């Protein structure tokens, strides 16, 4: 027997080259600081864990110059239970940009960090 979908729902009219729906999201925010030198030992997110048969990665970039430029993206694997990065560097002011593009939606609940 075969199974087919009656309706194909598309988010924002974007369909990837594989024919699957393409979801994209960008979240950018200023990390709260007091202007003194700080070190981010860990940065992570709490959110839904993607099914291990899909590729779901969250790209995280940091800017320590007011958003003029961002570091190379580091990847958080959303199929893992622990969704975190370590050794995220020192800063006085920091902007964070998180980008997700894939054939699965992403749902984030919290951003977590260890900053000293």
C-alpha positions as CSV (number, residue, x, y, z in Angstrom):
1,X,0.0,0.0,0.0
2,X,1.1,3.6,-0.5
3,X,0.7,6.7,1.6
4,X,0.4,10.2,0.2
5,X,-0.1,13.6,1.7
6,X,-3.3,15.4,0.6
7,X,-2.0,18.9,1.3
8,X,1.5,20.1,1.4
9,X,1.9,22.9,3.8
10,X,4.8,25.3,3.2
11,X,6.2,27.8,5.8
12,X,6.6,31.2,4.1
13,X,6.5,29.6,0.6
14,X,9.9,28.1,1.0
15,X,10.5,24.6,-0.4
16,X,14.0,23.1,-0.4
17,X,15.7,21.5,-3.4
18,X,14.9,18.1,-1.9
19,X,11.2,18.9,-2.0
20,X,10.9,19.1,1.8
21,X,9.7,22.2,3.6
22,X,12.4,24.6,4.5
23,X,12.1,26.4,7.9
24,X,14.4,29.2,8.8
25,X,14.7,31.4,11.8
26,X,17.2,34.0,13.1
27,X,17.3,35.2,16.7
28,X,19.7,38.0,17.7
29,X,20.1,39.7,21.0
30,X,22.4,41.7,23.2
31,X,23.8,39.8,26.2
32,X,23.3,41.7,29.4
33,X,26.6,42.9,30.9
34,X,27.9,45.5,33.4
35,X,30.8,46.6,31.1
36,X,33.5,44.7,32.9
37,X,35.5,41.9,31.4
38,X,33.6,38.6,31.5
39,X,34.2,35.0,30.3
40,X,31.6,32.8,28.8
41,X,32.5,29.2,29.7
42,X,29.3,27.6,28.4
43,X,26.5,28.7,26.1
44,X,23.5,26.5,25.3
45,X,19.8,26.2,24.7
46,X,16.9,24.3,26.1
47,X,14.4,23.2,23.5
48,X,12.9,20.3,21.7
49,X,15.2,17.5,20.8
50,X,15.0,16.7,17.1
51,X,14.5,13.1,15.9
52,X,17.9,11.5,15.4
53,X,17.1,10.6,11.8
54,X,17.0,14.3,10.8
55,X,19.9,16.8,10.7
56,X,19.0,19.7,12.9
57,X,21.7,22.2,13.8
58,X,21.6,25.6,15.4
59,X,24.3,28.0,14.3
60,X,25.6,30.3,17.0
61,X,27.7,33.4,16.4
62,X,29.1,35.9,18.8
63,X,29.9,39.6,18.1
64,X,32.1,41.5,20.6
65,X,32.0,44.8,18.6
66,X,28.4,45.8,18.7
67,X,27.3,43.7,15.8
68,X,29.7,45.1,13.3
69,X,31.0,41.6,12.6
70,X,30.3,38.1,13.9
71,X,32.6,35.1,14.6
72,X,32.5,32.0,12.5
73,X,29.4,30.0,13.3
74,X,29.6,27.2,15.8
75,X,27.1,24.4,15.7
76,X,24.8,23.0,18.3
77,X,23.4,19.6,17.4
78,X,19.7,19.7,18.2
79,X,19.4,15.9,18.2
80,X,21.5,15.7,21.4
81,X,20.2,15.9,24.9
82,X,22.8,18.5,25.9
83,X,22.6,21.4,23.4
84,X,25.6,23.5,24.4
85,X,29.0,25.0,23.4
86,X,32.0,25.4,25.6
87,X,34.8,27.9,25.7
88,X,33.0,30.8,24.2
89,X,35.6,33.5,25.1
90,X,36.0,36.7,27.0
91,X,34.1,39.9,26.3
92,X,32.9,43.3,27.7
93,X,29.9,43.5,25.4
94,X,28.4,40.7,23.4
95,X,25.7,40.1,20.8
96,X,24.5,36.6,20.1
97,X,23.0,35.4,16.8
98,X,21.3,32.0,16.5
99,X,20.3,30.7,13.0
100,X,18.4,27.6,12.1
101,X,17.6,26.4,8.6
102,X,16.3,22.9,8.0
103,X,13.4,20.7,7.1
104,X,12.3,20.6,10.7
105,X,11.0,23.3,12.9
106,X,12.9,24.4,15.9
107,X,11.4,25.3,19.3
108,X,13.6,26.9,21.9
109,X,12.5,27.5,25.5
110,X,15.6,29.1,27.2
111,X,19.1,30.3,26.5
112,X,21.5,29.2,29.2
113,X,25.1,30.3,29.9
114,X,27.9,30.1,32.4
115,X,29.4,33.6,32.6
116,X,32.0,34.7,35.1
